[in-house]
Amino acid sequence: MSFFKNKKFQTAAAVISVIVLILIVVLVKYCSKRENYKPLSRAEEPEGITFFDLGENSEFSSDVREKLKDRLGADAIERWNPLDLNINYKGFLRRFFPELHEINQKLNSPLGERVEHNTIKLRYRYARKRNVPFDYVELIFSNYTQKPLYFYIKSKQEGSNIIDVVTKKYGKANTVNWEGEKGTSLYWENARSILIISIHDDRYGNPEYHTVIYYVPNLEDLLSRERQQREHKEEEIKQTGKTAF
């Protein structure tokens, strides 16, 4: 009988040991996960002017693309695109936004030649089907950093609602009355992002609203990276010339 009692005691002790070991492993894993857990930091929150939660510090990804599809419908994607920041009419940026005009000049050839940049462009032509007040949407990101460079949104009569929403979020707008042209632009600045909403009539006399967001720091970063690439390439050519003779 003593033998069987000892056997039962040994079995129970073994089972308890296994249970304790499992609990220790689970506890260690739980603590490890708690240590690695990081709450969403303020740096990860979208900065500046935002559009569908995309801000100055946001990054394009496959997940972002899928979320945009849910909100704006099917997209068309293009890579290596020209970048023309001009809006409304020739000379508008030069007259009212000289900083943007200067960036635009650096992005384009003074001779009018086509200049393509390492960018990702998304186009949405059927956003109306998703019950949003946009007739056309174009989003351009840097393919170096995946950060947004330039957003363009075209709307019809519902554009007045957009102005109300933007005003509530960013405050009273600054106003630009077009010189020699029929139209008005409202603009806001936030964390060096610039949002401009321009209002003018279409050929049928109905108001159109053209919204543009310029992410200035990201545009400057693009220019800086392109300049570094040119300098690196020029140095490589120079070194090749030295070793040729």
Helices and strands as residue ranges (DSSP letters): H 2-36, G 42-44, H 62-72, E 76-81, H 92-96, H 98-107, E 117-124, G 127-130, E 136-142, E 148-155, H 159-170, E 174-177, E 184-190, E 193-201, E 207-215, H 216-243
